[in-house]
Amino acid sequence: MQLVGATNSFVRIPFLVGGALQGFLGAVVGLLLVMAAFFAVDSQFRSSDILGVAFPKLLFLGPVGIAGVIVVGIVVGAVGSLFALGRFLDV
């Protein structure tokens, strides 16, 4: 793309958006899997006589924690994309 006059930003932006999207999807899928495991373990704890007393109420992440995990996923995806750009492209 640079050979036909594209600027460095024009080359970088699609890769950064793709990396951020992959980070977002990875964070959401990871949260869904952890949430499913959490609720499975929580239901087992609640039905147990011994563990139900030891762990009276387990709480999953709140909205701020979930948003934080998603933001970190987006940032990690974008930074990973930047490293790939720096390593394989001369932009």
C-alpha positions as CSV (number, residue, x, y, z in Angstrom):
1,M,0.0,0.0,0.0
2,Q,2.9,2.3,0.6
3,L,4.1,1.8,-2.9
4,V,0.9,3.4,-4.2
5,G,1.1,6.4,-1.8
6,A,-0.6,5.2,1.4
7,T,0.5,6.9,4.5
8,N,1.8,5.0,7.5
9,S,-1.4,5.7,9.5
10,F,-3.5,4.4,6.6
11,V,-1.6,1.1,6.7
12,R,-1.6,0.8,10.6
13,I,-5.2,1.6,11.4
14,P,-6.8,-1.6,9.9
15,F,-4.4,-3.7,11.8
16,L,-5.0,-1.8,15.1
17,V,-8.8,-2.1,14.7
18,G,-8.5,-5.8,13.9
19,G,-6.3,-6.4,17.0
20,A,-8.6,-4.4,19.2
21,L,-11.6,-6.4,17.9
22,Q,-9.8,-9.7,18.5
23,G,-9.0,-8.5,22.1
24,F,-12.6,-7.5,22.7
25,L,-14.0,-10.8,21.4
26,G,-11.4,-12.8,23.4
27,A,-12.3,-10.9,26.6
28,V,-16.0,-11.4,26.1
29,V,-15.6,-15.2,25.4
30,G,-13.3,-15.5,28.3
31,L,-15.7,-13.7,30.6
32,L,-18.6,-15.9,29.4
33,L,-16.6,-19.1,30.1
34,V,-15.5,-17.9,33.5
35,M,-19.1,-16.8,34.3
36,A,-20.4,-20.2,33.4
37,A,-17.8,-22.0,35.5
38,F,-18.5,-19.5,38.4
39,F,-22.2,-20.2,38.4
40,A,-21.7,-24.0,38.2
41,V,-19.3,-23.9,41.2
42,D,-21.6,-21.5,43.1
43,S,-24.6,-23.8,42.6
44,Q,-22.6,-26.7,43.9
45,F,-21.5,-24.7,47.0
46,R,-25.0,-23.6,47.7
47,S,-26.4,-27.1,47.6
48,S,-23.6,-28.5,49.9
49,D,-24.1,-28.5,53.6
50,I,-20.5,-28.0,54.5
51,L,-19.4,-25.6,51.7
52,G,-22.6,-23.6,51.9
53,V,-21.7,-22.6,55.4
54,A,-18.1,-21.9,54.7
55,F,-18.9,-19.8,51.6
56,P,-22.3,-18.2,52.3
57,K,-22.5,-16.0,49.2
58,L,-20.0,-15.9,46.3
59,L,-20.1,-12.8,44.1
60,F,-19.1,-12.5,40.5
61,L,-17.4,-9.4,39.1
62,G,-19.5,-6.3,39.1
63,P,-20.1,-4.1,36.1
64,V,-16.9,-2.1,36.6
65,G,-14.8,-5.3,36.8
66,I,-16.4,-6.7,33.7
67,A,-15.8,-3.4,31.8
68,G,-12.2,-3.4,33.1
69,V,-11.6,-6.9,31.8
70,I,-13.0,-5.9,28.4
71,V,-10.9,-2.7,28.2
72,V,-7.8,-4.6,29.1
73,G,-8.6,-7.2,26.4
74,I,-8.9,-4.4,23.8
75,V,-5.7,-2.7,24.9
76,V,-3.8,-6.0,24.8
77,G,-5.1,-6.8,21.3
78,A,-4.1,-3.4,20.0
79,V,-0.7,-3.5,21.6
80,G,-0.1,-7.0,20.2
81,S,-1.1,-5.6,16.8
82,L,1.4,-2.8,17.2
83,F,4.2,-5.3,18.0
84,A,3.3,-7.3,14.9
85,L,3.3,-4.2,12.7
86,G,6.7,-3.2,14.1
87,R,8.2,-6.6,13.5
88,F,6.8,-7.4,10.0
89,L,6.2,-4.1,8.4
90,D,8.5,-1.1,7.8
91,V,6.0,1.6,8.7
